[in-house]
Amino acid sequence: MSDIEVLSEGGFEDMMNEVHEAMGLSTSINDGLPTFSHDVLRLEIHGPQENHLSVIDVPGIFKTTTPGLTTKSDIVLVRDMVLNYMRNPRSIMLAVVPANVDIATQEIIEIARELDPDGQRTLRILTKPDLVDEGAEDKIIELVERKPETQGLGWVVVKNLGQKDLQDKSKIRDIEEDKFRNSPPWSRLSKENYGIEALGLRLQALLASNVRREFPKVRSEVSKRLKECKKALESLGDERESPEQQGRYLLEVVSKFQRITENALRTNYGSQDSFDEYPSLRLATLVANRNAQFSEEISTQGHVYCFKAHDHDDDLENDPKISVTSTPSSVNSQVGEDDYEEKEAYDELNSLPSRKIEVCHDIEDILHDGVQIEHSKAQGILPWIENLYLESRGFELGTFSSSLLSTVMK
């Protein structure tokens, strides 16, 4: 950062040399340093007579490299830099074009037209009017004086000092510009379309209009970002350098956790946005749904054998809760890799998992392992009870031992 009280030619040159060194930019051909940079040089000029404007001067788009000075990567860098500023809907584009070239061939005009079809934020500037071929002045004047409705904000002609004039210390820019306008045929240009003063006035009016139009949007965005920053700052918590501050912070975390738990158990889901962001926090609802699912599975799959035998194979096949698939023969014999895959497919088809959700690794060590519960067998319970009775009966006459009940319920 450099503080210069008077912006003289020599002081400005020295400052730019410091800038090139600080930004690592090239100062001569073949010095191996880049010509362009993404870094921004900010030059603030203060004074009672200065206009209240912020102007961003970006390099001109070019398509041909200069050996030892620019490269193909510079072409891409400059183009991306220019487009980045032009795409900003709040920016005012100053499309600068030399008056002595064919305007239709200038890419910057076409890009500005694509990004700003209505031309409401594009002000076109013609420079070097003194280099226009003799006889072509009328076309330039006609273009500039055309009604703004047909070309957005229109054109402004600006004449700067040439290289020869810059070496002549007696030449004063604004005076030379006025002299040129007073010479025919440029005297036909209206005052609001010619000169640096006219450009400044139009920019001020355009900037004021742009600010009035965009200020509500800016205010809304600032408020939104301020709210986000405050929320992020609050999420960091209070300063906690001392043990007392750390203790208060931990107590606050525990209190928040307790409030979330209480609201989750009371189904007070509207109290915090976290219940919408993370549905898994809705504990009461999850427990109620799991209880209903458990009740359904116990009533349909809580027994090994069906209490009523099915007489038709079609009924068995149509009931997904009854196991009718034959067990693979490889299960009870030596099996290979294909047999294991067959068994896994059989288990998945004829059983249901006891674990319905993914295990949380933090509590995995205190949970029982999940198991696959086989579907109820379709052959009915009466043959099984009869077989169990025959294998468990004693010397009873006309009845059975009460101990058989515990065996049945095992």
Rosetta blueprint (number, residue, H / E / L):
1 M L
2 S L
3 D L
4 I L
5 E L
6 V L
7 L L
8 S L
9 E H
10 G H
11 G H
12 F H
13 E H
14 D H
15 M H
16 M H
17 N H
18 E H
19 V H
20 H H
21 E H
22 A H
23 M H
24 G L
25 L L
26 S L
27 T L
28 S L
29 I L
30 N L
31 D L
32 G L
33 L L
34 P L
35 T L
36 F L
37 S L
38 H L
39 D L
40 V L
41 L L
42 R L
43 L L
44 E L
45 I L
46 H L
47 G L
48 P L
49 Q L
50 E L
51 N L
52 H L
53 L L
54 S L
55 V L
56 I L
57 D L
58 V L
59 P L
60 G L
61 I L
62 F L
63 K L
64 T L
65 T L
66 T L
67 P L
68 G L
69 L L
70 T L
71 T L
72 K H
73 S H
74 D H
75 I H
76 V H
77 L H
78 V H
79 R H
80 D H
81 M H
82 V H
83 L H
84 N H
85 Y H
86 M H
87 R L
88 N L
89 P L
90 R L
91 S L
92 I L
93 M E
94 L E
95 A E
96 V E
97 V E
98 P E
99 A L
100 N L
101 V L
102 D L
103 I H
104 A H
105 T H
106 Q L
107 E H
108 I H
109 I H
110 E H
111 I H
112 A H
113 R H
114 E H
115 L H
116 D L
117 P L
118 D L
119 G L
120 Q L
121 R L
122 T E
123 L E
124 R E
125 I E
126 L E
127 T E
128 K L
129 P H
130 D H
131 L H
132 V L
133 D L
134 E L
135 G L
136 A L
137 E H
138 D H
139 K H
140 I H
141 I H
142 E H
143 L H
144 V H
145 E H
146 R L
147 K L
148 P H
149 E H
150 T H
151 Q L
152 G L
153 L L
154 G L
155 W E
156 V E
157 V E
158 V E
159 K L
160 N L
161 L L
162 G L
163 Q H
164 K H
165 D H
166 L H
167 Q H
168 D L
169 K L
170 S L
171 K L
172 I L
173 R H
174 D H
175 I H
176 E H
177 E H
178 D H
179 K H
180 F H
181 R H
182 N L
183 S L
184 P L
185 P L
186 W H
187 S H
188 R H
189 L L
190 S L
191 K H
192 E H
193 N H
194 Y E
195 G L
196 I H
197 E H
198 A H
199 L H
200 G H
201 L H
202 R H
203 L H
204 Q H
205 A H
206 L H
207 L H
208 A H
209 S H
210 N H
211 V H
212 R H
213 R H
214 E H
215 F H
216 P H
217 K H
218 V H
219 R H
220 S H
221 E H
222 V H
223 S H
224 K H
225 R H
226 L H
227 K H
228 E H
229 C H
230 K H
231 K H
232 A H
233 L H
234 E H
235 S H
236 L H
237 G L
238 D L
239 E L
240 R L
241 E L
242 S L
243 P H
244 E H
245 Q H
246 Q H
247 G H
248 R H
249 Y H
250 L H
251 L H
252 E H
253 V H
254 V H
255 S H
256 K H
257 F H
258 Q H
259 R H
260 I H
261 T H
262 E H
263 N H
264 A H
265 L H
266 R L
267 T L
268 N L
269 Y H
270 G H
271 S H
272 Q L
273 D L
274 S H
275 F H
276 D H
277 E H
278 Y L
279 P H
280 S H
281 L H
282 R L
283 L H
284 A H
285 T H
286 L H
287 V H
288 A H
289 N H
290 R H
291 N H
292 A H
293 Q H
294 F H
295 S H
296 E H
297 E H
298 I H
299 S H
300 T H
301 Q H
302 G L
303 H L
304 V L
305 Y E
306 C L
307 F L
308 K L
309 A L
310 H L
311 D L
312 H L
313 D H
314 D H
315 D H
316 L H
317 E H
318 N H
319 D L
320 P L
321 K L
322 I E
323 S E
324 V L
325 T L
326 S L
327 T L
328 P L
329 S H
330 S H
331 V H
332 N H
333 S L
334 Q L
335 V L
336 G L
337 E H
338 D H
339 D H
340 Y H
341 E H
342 E H
343 K H
344 E H
345 A H
346 Y H
347 D H
348 E H
349 L H
350 N L
351 S E
352 L E
353 P E
354 S L
355 R L
356 K L
357 I L
358 E L
359 V L
360 C L
361 H H
362 D H
363 I H
364 E H
365 D H
366 I H
367 L L
368 H L
369 D L
370 G L
371 V L
372 Q E
373 I E
374 E E
375 H L
376 S E
377 K E
378 A L
379 Q L
380 G L
381 I L
382 L H
383 P H
384 W H
385 I H
386 E H
387 N H
388 L H
389 Y H
390 L H
391 E H
392 S H
393 R L
394 G L
395 F L
396 E L
397 L L
398 G L
399 T L
400 F L
401 S L
402 S L
403 S H
404 L H
405 L H
406 S H
407 T H
408 V H
409 M L
410 K L
